[in-house]
């Protein structure tokens, strides 16, 4: 346990440095926004393209793994939604809470950290988790919020979802990388080195940006934030573990990767969606803040457990 904690500590230390920079205003809110944009559109995209270009679709597409991850995620999503409805929240707010309960920071934190901690073979399962989160659940929340406001489903909603996916650089970079791999074209040495240098900025840049953005988060609705953090950090990985180890019985290594991915704190893009639609942004903000702080210990515990499987 101590060895795993010491391995994860540098990642959270980088988040802490970013938090300090944002809290002291050494790094302004505008600077954080531009750094996040650089990581999202350039560094992380280069990393994901380079990783996926060295994989085949057969290496990534594992329907049992998708089933195991969806099994655990859908159950916790439904539980969080049910609890929200029992508290008489409206559909958009319930959708934001459910999103907080299951969508982890796989892109900015999971890709760099889990590949380094669990080995290069982790990239396939991690990318699959990221794709499911982006395609299934990011689409679902848009459908729920927009449909609830309009009072009906329409082609306009589906168009919004489709365009959102096509404009997401993580989806585009992974798809382009897999297409490149399918064509079996070797990556030219200068291009590979370019992607390596640019992608190398993703890990420190993403972690610093997470910390700096946390400095602007508020701690309102503490009870709700703690409940959603409990869902994300404890219930979600536990239910994914049940799906991976007992329901779909995928191989132990792949199971350990998706369980670890499920244990990550709430993703920052949940707050972006909440702010965009003006649905409970402070609730999402607090869930991100508390889950990230608590994950310093819980992520180490989960990774220590899965590596002993």
C-alpha positions in Angstrom: 0.0 0.0 0.0 2.8 2.5 1.0 4.7 1.7 -2.2 1.6 2.4 -4.4 0.9 5.6 -2.5 4.4 6.8 -3.0 4.0 6.1 -6.8 0.8 8.0 -7.0 2.1 10.9 -4.8 4.0 12.7 -7.6 0.8 12.9 -9.7 -1.2 14.4 -6.8 1.8 16.6 -5.9 1.6 18.1 -9.4 -2.1 18.8 -8.8 -1.1 20.4 -5.5 1.4 22.7 -7.2 -1.3 23.7 -9.7 -3.7 24.3 -6.8 -1.2 26.5 -5.1 -0.5 28.5 -8.2 -4.2 29.1 -8.8 -5.0 29.8 -5.2 -2.3 32.5 -4.9 -3.3 33.9 -8.3 0.3 33.3 -9.6 -1.7 31.4 -12.2 -4.8 33.4 -13.1 -8.1 32.0 -14.1 -7.5 33.1 -17.7 -4.1 31.4 -17.7 -5.6 28.1 -16.4 -8.2 28.3 -19.2 -5.5 28.6 -21.8 -3.4 25.9 -20.3 -6.4 23.6 -20.2 -7.1 24.4 -23.8 -3.5 23.6 -24.8 -3.6 20.2 -23.0 -7.1 19.3 -24.3 -6.6 20.3 -28.0 -2.9 19.7 -28.5 -0.8 17.7 -25.9 -3.4 15.1 -24.8 -4.6 14.7 -28.4 -1.0 14.0 -29.5 -0.6 11.5 -26.7 -3.8 9.7 -27.6 -3.1 9.7 -31.3 0.4 8.2 -30.8 -0.9 5.6 -28.4 -3.9 4.5 -30.6 -1.8 4.5 -33.8 0.3 1.8 -32.2 -2.8 -0.3 -31.4 -5.2 -2.2 -33.6 -9.0 -2.0 -33.3 -8.9 -5.6 -32.2 -6.6 -4.7 -29.3 -9.0 -2.0 -28.1 -12.5 -3.3 -28.9 -13.4 -5.9 -26.2 -17.1 -6.3 -25.8 -16.8 -8.1 -22.5 -14.7 -5.3 -21.1 -17.3 -2.7 -22.4 -20.1 -4.8 -20.8 -18.3 -5.0 -17.5 -17.6 -1.3 -17.3 -21.2 -0.4 -18.4 -22.6 -2.9 -15.9 -21.1 -1.1 -13.0 -21.5 2.4 -14.4 -25.2 2.1 -15.3 -26.1 0.7 -11.9 -24.4 3.6 -10.0 -25.8 6.1 -12.5 -29.3 4.7 -11.9 -28.7 4.7 -8.1 -27.6 8.3 -8.1 -30.6 9.2 -10.3 -33.0 7.4 -8.0 -31.7 9.1 -4.9 -31.9 12.5 -6.6 -35.5 11.8 -7.7 -36.4 10.7 -4.1 -35.1 14.1 -3.0 -37.5 15.7 -5.6 -34.9 17.1 -7.8 -35.7 17.9 -11.4 -34.4 15.8 -14.3 -31.5 18.1 -15.3 -30.2 18.3 -11.8 -30.6 14.6 -11.3 -28.6 14.1 -14.5 -25.8 16.3 -13.3 -25.6 14.4 -10.0 -25.6 11.0 -11.8 -22.8 12.3 -14.1 -20.8 13.2 -11.0 -21.3 9.8 -9.6 -19.8 7.9 -12.5 -17.7 10.1 -14.8 -14.1 10.1 -13.7 -11.1 12.2 -14.8 -9.9 9.5 -17.2 -8.5 11.9 -19.9 -6.5 14.3 -17.8 -5.5 12.0 -14.9 -6.3 8.4 -15.8 -4.4 8.2 -19.2 -1.1 9.4 -17.9 -1.2 8.0 -14.4 -2.6 4.5 -15.1 -0.3 3.9 -18.1 2.7 4.7 -16.0 1.5 2.8 -12.9 0.0 -0.3 -14.5 2.2 -0.5 -17.7 1.8 0.3 -21.4 -0.7 -2.5 -21.9 -3.2 -0.4 -19.9 -3.7 2.1 -22.7 -6.2 -0.1 -24.6 -8.6 -0.6 -21.6 -8.2 3.0 -20.5 -9.0 4.3 -24.0 -12.0 2.1 -24.1 -13.3 3.5 -20.7 -12.7 7.0 -22.0 -14.6 6.3 -25.2 -17.6 4.9 -23.3 -17.6 7.9 -21.0 -17.5 10.3 -23.9 -19.8 8.6 -26.4 -22.4 7.1 -24.1 -22.6 9.2 -21.0 -21.7 12.6 -22.4 -24.3 12.1 -25.0 -26.9 10.9 -22.4 -26.6 14.0 -20.2 -27.1 16.3 -23.2 -30.2 14.3 -24.2 -31.6 14.3 -20.7 -31.1 18.0 -20.0 -32.2 19.2 -23.5 -35.1 16.8 -23.7 -36.4 17.7 -20.2 -36.3 21.5 -21.1 -37.9 21.0 -24.5 -40.4 18.5 -23.2 -39.7 16.1 -26.0 -37.0 14.4 -28.1 -36.1 16.0 -31.4 -33.6 15.6 -34.3 -32.0 18.9 -33.1 -30.9 17.2 -29.8 -29.4 14.3 -31.8 -27.7 16.8 -34.1 -26.2 18.6 -31.0 -24.9 15.3 -29.6 -23.4 14.2 -32.9 -21.6 17.5 -33.5 -20.4 17.5 -29.9 -18.7 14.1 -30.5 -17.2 15.1 -33.8 -15.7 18.3 -32.2 -14.2 16.5 -29.2 -10.5 16.3 -29.8 -10.1 13.2 -27.7 -12.6 11.3 -29.8 -11.0 12.6 -33.0 -7.5 11.8 -32.0 -8.3 8.3 -30.9 -10.3 7.6 -34.1 -7.6 9.1 -36.3 -4.9 7.0 -34.5 -6.9 3.8 -34.9 -7.5 4.6 -38.6 -3.8 5.2 -39.1 -3.1 1.8 -37.4 -5.7 0.1 -39.6 -3.9 1.4 -42.8 -0.7 -0.2 -41.4 1.4 2.8 -42.3 4.5 3.3 -40.1 4.6 6.6 -38.3 7.6 8.6 -39.9 10.4 9.2 -37.4 10.0 13.0 -37.4 6.2 12.8 -36.9 6.7 10.2 -34.1 9.2 12.5 -32.3 7.0 15.5 -32.8 4.0 13.6 -31.2 6.3 12.3 -28.4 7.5 15.8 -27.5 4.0 17.3 -27.7 2.4 14.4 -26.0 5.0 14.5 -23.2 3.5 17.9 -22.1 0.2 16.2 -21.5 1.0 14.7 -18.1 2.4 17.7 -16.2 0.2 20.1 -18.1 -3.0 18.2 -17.4 -2.2 17.6 -13.7 -1.2 21.3 -13.2 -4.4 22.4 -14.9 -6.5 20.1 -12.7 -5.0 21.7 -9.6 -5.3 25.3 -10.9 -8.9 24.7 -11.8 -9.6 23.3 -8.3 -8.5 26.6 -6.8 -11.6 28.2 -8.3 -14.0 25.5 -7.1 -16.5 26.1 -4.2 -17.4 23.8 -1.3 -21.1 24.5 -1.2 -23.6 21.7 -0.6 -21.0 19.6 1.3 -23.4 16.7 2.1 -24.3 16.3 -1.5 -20.7 16.6 -2.6 -19.6 13.9 -0.1 -22.4 11.6 -1.2 -21.4 12.0 -4.9 -17.8 11.5 -4.0 -18.7 8.3 -2.2 -20.5 7.1 -5.3 -17.5 7.9 -7.5 -14.6 6.8 -5.4 -16.1 3.8 -3.6 -19.4 2.5 -5.2 -18.4 3.0 -8.8 -15.2 1.0 -8.7 -16.8 -1.6 -6.4 -19.6 -2.2 -8.9 -17.3 -2.2 -11.9 -15.2 -4.8 -10.0 -18.3 -7.0 -9.6 -19.0 -6.7 -13.3 -15.4 -7.4 -14.4 -14.6 -10.2 -12.0 -17.9 -12.1 -11.5 -20.4 -11.1 -14.1 -18.3 -10.9 -17.3 -15.2 -12.5 -15.9 -12.7 -10.6 -18.1 -8.9 -11.2 -17.6 -7.5 -10.0 -14.4 -5.2 -7.4 -15.9 -7.9 -5.7 -17.9 -10.2 -5.9 -14.9 -7.6 -4.1 -12.8 -7.3 -1.3 -15.3 -11.0 -0.5 -15.6 -11.5 -0.8 -11.9 -8.7 1.7 -11.3 -10.2 4.0 -14.0 -13.6 3.8 -12.2 -11.9 4.9 -9.0 -10.8 8.2 -10.4 -12.3 11.5 -9.1 -15.1 13.4 -10.8 -14.1 14.8 -14.2 -13.8 18.5 -14.8 -16.0 18.4 -17.9 -19.0 17.6 -15.7 -18.6 21.2 -14.3 -18.2 22.6 -17.8 -21.5 20.9 -18.9 -23.3 22.0 -15.7 -22.1 25.6 -16.2 -23.0 25.5 -19.9 -26.6 24.4 -19.2 -26.7 26.4 -16.0 -27.7 23.3 -14.0 -26.3 23.0 -10.5 -22.7 24.1 -11.3 -21.8 24.7 -7.7 -22.9 21.1 -6.9 -20.7 19.7 -9.6 -17.8 22.0 -8.5 -18.0 20.8 -4.9 -18.1 17.2 -6.0 -15.0 17.6 -8.1 -13.2 19.4 -5.3 -14.0 16.8 -2.6 -13.6 13.7 -4.8 -10.2 14.9 -5.9 -9.0 15.6 -2.4 -10.2 12.3 -1.1 -8.9 10.4 -4.1 -5.3 11.0 -2.9 -6.0 8.1 -0.5 -8.7 6.1 -2.2 -7.0 5.8 -5.6 -3.9 4.4 -3.9 -6.0 1.9 -2.0 -7.8 0.7 -5.1 -4.6 0.4 -7.2 -2.9 -1.5 -4.4 -5.9 -3.9 -4.3 -6.1 -4.5 -8.0 -2.3 -5.1 -8.4 -2.6 -7.8 -5.8 -5.3 -9.7 -7.8 
